[in-house]
Amino acid sequence: MLRVDILLLDLVVVLALARLLGAGAKLLGQPPVIGEILAGILLGPSLLGSVWFSSWFGFSPGNELFPADVRPALKALANVGLVLFMFVVGMELDQKLVRGKGRVAAGVSLGSMLLPFGLGCGVALWLADQHAAHNKTLAFVLFFGAAMAATAFPVLARILTDRGMQRTELGGLALASAAVIDVLAWTVLAVVVAIAGAGGNEQWHVALAVPYALIMLFGVRPLLRRLIPSYERSGRLTPSLLSLVLIGLFASAWATEWMQVHFIFGAFLFGAIMPHSGAAGHGQGGGELAAEKLKYEILERLEQLAVLLLLPMFFVVSGLAVDLTKLDLSAVGVLAVILVVAVAGKLVGAYAGARLTGVPRRRSAALATLINTRGLTEIVILTVGLQKGVLDNELFSLMVVMALVTTAMTGPLLSWIYPDRLIARDVAEAERAALGEHTVYRVVAVLPSVRSGRDLAALAATLATGHRPAEVVLAHLHPYPEGRLEVGLGLSSELAEMAGSLATLESYAAEFGSEELPVRVVSRFAADVSTELPELIVASRADMVVTPADAPGYERLRARTTGRLVTVLWPDRLLDLVGRTIAVSYDGGTDAIAAVQVALVLATGQRRPLVVVGGKRATALVTRLAEMGADVHASATFPDGSMVVAPDTARPLGKVSASADLLVKAEQDLTDEIDWAATLTSTTLAPVTGSSPA
């Protein structure tokens, strides 16, 4: 007989521990679901129901809290929660996520599905003799592969939201890829469950799955769109509308369970076909808005009930099947294999898929890290396998540990691969794009001396031509004279000198500026130029800084500049740039990559040959650039009389000798992904000339 008092006490204990451990996980930078899953495991035989706990305290709290007569009620609550949760997951799979990202999402999803699926099937064949049930070897192998290939879309969305990445390009790609992976994973799992459940007099029910899906897509879906006008007329989600949704949801779940495909697929499909746009013939703008509002209100009502109350019951029911105390050394070896295959399969597969579709390396690595998240989706899949007899309890326990580890590693690994500064940059770019603003590439030229600054201004203008839109800022700080300044006691002469400097700077701006490349002047007095100049550069958010090595406060400027830094070692050599070969030292590092790009812009802008000096990497780069049409050659030494560009890592100049003219320090966030073709095609003829030396 069901003891209601124990059931109610279970609700109290489960909710309290789930919230407590969920909050603890959040404090540690982990998704709250990690703590909630851990709460379910701790309440099971792994801790409270363990033999160790019973021998130590003289009784088993786990068995007292979750007696056999209460467990069916808990399982029923867990199943209801699972139906609501899968419905929410289906509703949140918005097709808009994939728009414009279809190629990349397809590449990442296929890579992160096929490789772990294949590796998982291989591991399953190795484990089949010990863990596969009789007559279910095929189902076991396919199920194991599907479990390895899964990605937790809801947990991934929470991780991205917590970091503010959901509106960035990287976050959008991750969500789009995870959405495709979810659809593929559930499809494979449905086939596996159908195979596992085949048998008996009712096996023909499985054949109705395809007609059922077609009816839902082309019959029920148009009917659900008629909810939009009703919602608009009432202005809110009425109990009648919510009841219709719930009736349809549980009817769909019942249908798939009756077909022996499992109720989660019916719940997921019903959520996926919920309207995201207005009814046919309805005002498009109003229909879209009403559909979004209806979706939001349904999610607001059901998500809290499912996530706060019923899903913790699901974690407990799952945790009761996890007994880590019975695992021996051989099981630890199996766990190690599972973790290696799960992590390597996902990371390598997703990374390869992203790279093949043109995603830069660092973003590909970050994308693969995010796709490796399994979390709650994995637990759901594993529970289905346990219920269908595809998995035994030992393997179920090992796979749950794998789900926790892969989810827990996502945050720290992402922080290492894609630091907060990159996320902040992406978020800022997304906000500017949402406001319709264009990101301007800003090149700041530091002119310690106005009279000799023309060539530095010309160099800055040339280096800005490879970007659109772009602007050049000529920065000059005029020092106050020593001693106290009083009006009428010397300040007038300083103002006159400043006016002359401004006139000269404005002439440079007029000479090198245009409608496509505006040149601005920033000039003012400074009490301490060596201190204020680096502050000015930081405040300008410069993408590139061109400065002579003897500029006041140069070392501080070099340390604080986050953009690309081009140091002119011998400004007088810029005077005869025209007619000189451009030579650059290349060793494959980030500074060297930036140096080659600077040299390529100069060579292309002046229509001069480019010589890349280095070993095999330099030769490979020359071949790549030559195929794009660049006038570029490889060499072991610097040609006589050439203008030498070197990476900043060559300091001191032992590698390059004192013949270097420019040292290039890469911007803080530079990866090895440079669009060389874009650099070649966007660079226009912008001569860097100068007057003859005095």
Sequence and secondary structure as in RCSB ss.txt:
>XXXX:A:sequence
MLRVDILLLDLVVVLALARLLGAGAKLLGQPPVIGEILAGILLGPSLLGSVWFSSWFGFSPGNELFPADVRPALK
ALANVGLVLFMFVVGMELDQKLVRGKGRVAAGVSLGSMLLPFGLGCGVALWLADQHAAHNKTLAFVLFFGAAMAA
TAFPVLARILTDRGMQRTELGGLALASAAVIDVLAWTVLAVVVAIAGAGGNEQWHVALAVPYALIMLFGVRPLLR
RLIPSYERSGRLTPSLLSLVLIGLFASAWATEWMQVHFIFGAFLFGAIMPHSGAAGHGQGGGELAAEKLKYEILE
RLEQLAVLLLLPMFFVVSGLAVDLTKLDLSAVGVLAVILVVAVAGKLVGAYAGARLTGVPRRRSAALATLINTRG
LTEIVILTVGLQKGVLDNELFSLMVVMALVTTAMTGPLLSWIYPDRLIARDVAEAERAALGEHTVYRVVAVLPSV
RSGRDLAALAATLATGHRPAEVVLAHLHPYPEGRLEVGLGLSSELAEMAGSLATLESYAAEFGSEELPVRVVSRF
AADVSTELPELIVASRADMVVTPADAPGYERLRARTTGRLVTVLWPDRLLDLVGRTIAVSYDGGTDAIAAVQVAL
VLATGQRRPLVVVGGKRATALVTRLAEMGADVHASATFPDGSMVVAPDTARPLGKVSASADLLVKAEQDLTDEID
WAATLTSTTLAPVTGSSPA
>XXXX:A:secstr
   HHHHHHHHHHHHHHHHHHHHHHHHTTS HHHHHHHHHHHTTTTTTTSHHHHHHHSS HHHHHS TTTHHHHH
HHHHHHHHHHHHHHHHH  GGGTTT HHHHHHHHHHHHHHHHHHHHHHHHHHHHHH  TT HHHHHHHHHHHHH 
  HHHHHHHHHHTT TTSHHHHHHHHHHHHHHHHHHHHHHHHHHHHH  STTGGGGGGHHHHHHHIIIIIHHHHH
THHHHHHHHSS  HHHHHHHHHHHHHHHHHHHHTTS HHHHHHHHHHTS SS  TTS HHHHHHHHHHHHHHHHH
HHHHIIIIIIHHHHHHHHHTT  GGG  HHHHHHHHHHHHHHHHHHHHHHHHHHHHTT  HHHHHHHHHHHT  H
HHHHHHHHHHHHTTSS HHHHHHHHHHHHHHHHTHHHHHHHHS HHHHHHHHHHHHHHHTT    EEEEEE SSS
TT HHHHHHHHHHHTTSSSEEEEEEEEEE  SS   TTTTHHHHHHHHHHHHHHHHHHHHHH  SSS EEEEEEE
ES HHHHHHHHHHHHT SEEEEETTSTTHHHHHHH  SEEEEES GGGGGG TT  EEEE  SSHHHHHHHHHHH
HHHHHHT  EEEESSHHHHHHHHHHHHTT  EEEESS  TT EEEEEGGGTTTTTT TTEEEEEE  TT  S   
HHHHHHH            
